Amino acid sequence: MKKATIQLETLTCPSCLLKIENATKALQGVQKESVQVLFNSSKVKLNFDEETIALEKIEQAITTLGYVVKKNHRIEHCNSFQNEAFLA
């Protein structure tokens, strides 16, 4: 499992948040309960299984909705203990 923080161009409305959240949660390989879309900082934080889905596919799901993904994201390896801390 990896943990990613994806930086987006500025989100302009709360419905943007819901669209991105729903699209990323629907992707196989994304840990649904880990998805957080942060409106004020225009970031998406989530855990994903790199053997099931590539980060590029997650980005593509976001860009397909019409949002711009910046290429300065952070990816970390995590285990189940770290997942719990990430979700807290």
Secondary structure, 3 states (H helix, E strand, C coil): CEEEEEEECCCCCHHHHHHHHHHHHCCCCECHHHCEEECCCCEEEEEECCCCCCHHHHHHHHHHCCCCECCCCEEEECCHHHHHHHHC
